[in-house]
């Protein structure tokens, strides 16, 4: 996973970015130059986010299946909260 140089947001931070696109795909790492048989499933995620000026940045990262399931659950919870506002 790629480390971010941006400071973490706290509950009082004003968020001005907008999620423009969310894409994911399931992959399987089957081998590497140091391991002949990995058989390691992962999820590759690509987010496109527009900042307050409209500039779109792409963020790509990989997660394990359990990490992605937790990520998805959190997104569903956020969507439910947003619908009540």
Buried (B, 14 or more C-beta within 10 A) or exposed (E): EEEEEEEEEEEEEEEEEEEEEEEBEEEEEEEEEEEEEEEBEBBBBEBBBBEEEEEEEEEEBBBEEEBBEEBEEEEEEEEEEEEEE
